[in-house]
Amino acid sequence: MSSRISRLLIVALLTASAATGALAAGKTTKSTKKPTTPPPPALVWRGDYATARGVVEDVSKAWEKTGKGRIDMQPFNTASGLDAVAHGLADVAGSARNSAGGSESDLVFTPVAFDALVMITHPSNSVPNLTVKQLHDIYFGKITNWRDVGGKDAPINLYAVASPGDGVEYSLRRLIFGRGNQPVAAPRLYVNTAKLEEAVTLDPNALGVTTLSGVASNSKVKMVSVDGVRPSVSTVTDGSYVLYTPLYLVTNKESPKAAQVTAFMEFLHTDQVRALARSHQLVPYSDAPQLAANDKARREKLLAENNIKMDVVADPIPVATPVTAPTAPAAADAPVAATEKSAAAAGQTHTVSKGDTLGTIAKKYSVTVAQLKDWNHLSNDNVKLGQVLQVSGN
């Protein structure tokens, strides 16, 4: 066989082999795998560090293990969380205080646990205890030296969180002054309790407030007893430690992720979540109904100790309120109750009673808080017991 014919045969064999491989590669097999369902979008949580560390961090991990979604954590402070939920930038907020009225009146505050408000100082500080009256005077600027409360001759460097809407600061000031927006003598301000705690670890003369869930295992700070009682789960549960606050998760009734948010909020009532709360030195809200029932008497006692005369209005005992799907546009134009509609049309007034806020009054008469403030020439959201308000522009 000539060398030319041999080369032609080799080329033919190679060509045939390549063609066979191409045919084999072109064969397709039907997949037996079912198409996967895309995971639901993450729920965005934003709020204070107290709620993040005490509740949401571990709960979000447990929630993700259920396969129902994940939580995008954005801890910063209370005000940022409430604002984000109100404007649709977050789905759930964390807050160490209840609604302060105004734009917050339309949000749903669901209590999940009680946490102790804890006064912290540097471990080298010898002062083991402060009374409620001493705390009042320190924050008010009447006591400025540690020697006046049994310590060394050194200035009390009072630290606070800058945001007036911070839940921890607001709750403490409400307890010792009667109002959460009370100005205090704290020149050292921080963006949140986590930054405040870091600063206290560096200053032997520091004093500030944070939460038990945040510092229970932090050996770099020292917890100060209040009225001779050390903060703990047991002393919060029995009410002997008087400085405590509910931790809330806050949602918007008009959330576009209503079904997901509702499922997550229902998950909070499981035994698994309650156990996680206890592991972080929290008292599950459902474990201590007496704390909410006795709240008015507690606040009256604290104000009396500080010689503050003020009518203490009982907070409504919060219950879990489900998030509902967004209201259809037509429903927004539904007529209000005949009596309320005619009252507004006639320019009827409303006399402020216990428990009223501008938000609840606005809702009752189907008007906005801004309208009430305009009609009554109000510069802020505060109303007084017995105050007469116009509820329409007529």
N, C-alpha and C positions, 0 to 999 in steps of 0.2 A: 504494500500500500504506500502510495506516495506520501511524502511529508505534507503536501498541500491538502490532500484528502483528510489526513489525520487531524490537521488543524481545523478543518471545516466541521468534522464530527465533534470535536471537543467544544467548539463554539455552540453547536446545536444543542449538545447536552446541557451546557451551562444555561442557555436560554430557556430550555424546557424546565430546568430546576427552578429558575427564578420565577417563571410563570406559575408553577405549582405553589411556590411559597406565597405569591401574591394572592392566589385564589384562597389559600388557607387563611391568610391574614384578613381577607375580606369577609369571611364567615362571621356572623354575629350570633351570640347566644342570648336568649331572653333572660333578663334578670328576675330572680325570684324575690328580690328585696322590695318591700313596700316603700313607697315614697315617704320620707320622714316629714313629720309636721314641724314647721318652724317654731322655735320656742317663743313664748310670749315676750313682749318688750319688758325690759327691766323697770321696776318701780324705783323712782328716785326719792331717796330720803335725805332731808336736810334739817339741821337743827342743832341744839346745844350738845356739848360734850357729855353732860350728865346723863342724858337719855341715850346717847350713842354708846357710851361705855357700859352703862348699867343694863340696858335692855337690847338695843337694836343690833349691835355687832354680832352677838351669839345667836340671836333670833334670826337674823338674816341668813346665817349659815345653815341653821336648822330648816328654814323655809326653802332654801335652795335644794336641800336634800330631798324634799318632798316632790321635786320635779315640777313645781308650779311656777317657777320663775326665779328671778334673782333680785336682789336689792342693791342699787347703786348708792353707796354711802357717801355723803358729803357733809361731815360734821364741821360746824363753825360756831354759831351761836343761835339763840332763840329767835331773835328778830329776823335774821336772814332766812330761817326755816319757815316762819309764819308768812313772811312776805312772798317767798317762792311758791308756797302752796296757794296763797290767795291769788297769785297771778299766773298759775298754771305752769310754773317752772319746776315744780317738784310735786310729787304725789302724796307724800306723807312728811309731816314735820315732827320734830321732837321738842317738847317744851316742859320746863320744870315749873310752870305756872299755868293758871287758867286764863281764859280770855280776859283781856284788859278793855274790852268794848271797842267801839269804833268799827273799823274795817274787819276786825277779828270776830265780830259778832256773827258773821255768816259762816264761819268755819266750825267744824265739829271737833270738840276736844274730848277725847276718850281716855279716861285715866287707866293706867295699867299697873302702877305700883306706887308705893310710898318710899321716899328716900329721906335720909336725915340730912339737914343742912348743918354742915360741920365747920366749926371755926378751927383753922389750922395756923400753926406757927412753926418756927425752926425747932428741930429736936433739942437744941441747946438751951432753949428758953425754959426757965424754971417754973413759969406760971402754969399750974395744972387745971385751973378752973376759972370761969368767968360767970357772973350772974347776968340775967337778962337786963337788969338795970345798968350794969357796967357796959354791956354791949351797946345799949342805947346811947349812953354818954360818950363812948368811944367813937361811934359812928357820927354822933352829933358834934363832935369836936370838944366836948367838955373834959374828957380824960385823954391826955396825950402822952403820958409817961407810964412805963411799965411798973414803976415803983408804987403808983397809986392803986394798983391791983395786986400788990404782993410780989412784984418782980424786982429786977435790978433797976438802977437809975439809968434809963435809956429811953429814947423816944419810941412811941408805938408807930411803926410804919404801916399804916393801914392801906391794904391793897383792895381794889375792886375791879369789876368788869365794866368796861367803858359803856357798853350798850345799855341805855335805860330800859330796854325791853328784855334784858337777859333774865331768864327764868329764875336762876338761883338768887341773884341779887334782888330781883323784884319780890320774890317770896319772903326773903329774910326781912327786907325793909317793911313789907306789909305786916309782918308779925310784930316787929318792935316799934314801928312808927304808925301803923294803921293804914299806910298807903305805900304802894310799891314804887311810886315815882318820887319818893322823898329824896332830896339832895343830901349827900353825906360828905363828911370831911375826909375824903380819900384822894390824895393827890396822885397816887400811883395807879394808873388805869391800864387794863389789859383787854384784849379782844375776846377772850373766853376764859373759862375756869382752868383749862389745861395750861395756858400760858401763865395764869396767876399762880398755879401750883409750882411751876418751874421756878418762878421768881422767889417764892417763899423758901425754897430749898437753899437759896443763896444768901438769905438775909436773917441774921439772928434776932432782929427786932421786928420781923414782919408779923402781920396778922391779916387774915382774909377768910372768906367763906367759900366752901365748895361742897361736895356731897360725899356721903359715906361710901357709896358705890365707887367713887372715883379714887379715894385715898385709903381705903381700909387696909390695903396691903402695901402701902407706900411708906417705907421706913425712913424716907428722906424728909418727911414732914411729921409734925406732932399734932394729934387731935386734942383739942381742949374741951374738957367737960363743961357743961352749962348747968348752972344751979345744982352742982354736985352730981350730975348724972352723965355718964359717959355714953356717947352715941353708939348704938348697936341695933341689930335686928330686934332683939327682945325688948329693949327700952323704947324703940319706936312702936312696936306692936302693942305694948301695954300703955303707951301714952306718957310714960314717965319722962322720956326725953321730949321736950316740948317743941323743939325746932325741927319740924319735918314738913315735907311738901309732897303732893302727888306728882308723879311724872306722867305726862300726857303724850299720846300720839294724836296728831291733828290732821284732819283730812278736809277736802273740799267736796261739798255735796254735788257740785257740778263737774266732777272729775271725768274726763273722757275715758279713763281706765277704771270706771266704777266697779265692774265685776271683779277685777284683780284686787283692787283696794279692799273691797268687802271681804274677799276670801282671806287676804292677809290679816285683816283686823279680827276676823273670826279665829284665825290661827293663834292669836294672842291669848285666847281663853283656854287653851289646852293645858293639860297637866305638864307637858314637856316645857312649855314656856314659863309656867309658874315655877318649875324647878330651876330653870335657868336664872330667873329673877332672884330666887333665894341664894343661889350660888354667888351672886354679886352683891350680897348684903342688902337686898331690897325686900320689902314686904309686899307680896302680890296684893293688888287693890281689893280683890274679892276675899282675901284672908282677914281683912281688918275693917269691916263696915263701921265699927264703932268709932274709928278715927274720923271718918267723914261726918258721922252723926254728932260728934262732940266738938266739931271744928269751931263753931260760933262761941261756945263756952271757953275753949282754949284761947281764942284770940281776945276775948273780953278780959280774961285773967292776965294775959301778957300786957295788954295796954294799961290795965289798972296798976300793974307793977311799975310801969314807967310813967305813972301819973298823967296818962293821956285820957281825956274825956271825949269819947267818940261813940256814936251809935254804930254798933257792929251788926251788919246785915248778914244773915245766914246765906252762905252760898248754896245754890241748888245742888243737891247731891247728883253728880253726873252719872248717866247710864250710857252704855254703849249704844250709839245710834248708827244704823247701817247707812253706808253711802249709797245714794240712788243714782240711777242713770240720769244724764242731763235732761232737763225739761225740754219738751218740744217747744218750738217758737210760739205756736198757737196758745200753749198753756200759759205763757207769760202774760198774755192779754186777757186771761180769764178774769171775770168780774170778782171783786172782793165781796165779802159778806155785806149784805144790804145795809146793816146798821152802821158798819164802819165806813162804807162808801158815802152814805148820806152825812155821817158825822164830819168826814173830811171836807165834803162839798160845802157844808154849812159853816166851816171854819171853827169847829168845836175845839176846845182846849183839852189838855190831858194833865192831870195832877200827878206828879211823880210819887210813886209809892215804893215800899221796900222791894228791893230786887230789880227795880227798873234800871235800864241803861238806855242810851240813845238808840242802840241797835235794836233792843226789844220793842221800844216804842215805835220806831220806824217800821218794823215788821208788822206790828199790830195794825197800823193805819195805812199800810201799803205805800209808804213814802221812803225816801232815802235819808240817811244820816246827814248828808250834806244839806238837804232841804230843811231839815229840822234846825240845823245850826244857822242857816240863813234866815229863816223865818223868826227865830228867837234871838238873833244877834249873839250867838255863842262863839267864843274864841277857841274852845276846846270841847272835848267829849264829856266833860263832867256835868252831872246834874245833881241837884240837892233834893232831899226828901221834902215833899210838900210844894216843890216848885211847879208853877203852872206854865205849860208849854202850848204854843200854837201848833196844831197838827196839820194845817193846810196853809196855803198862801193867800187864802181869801181874807 
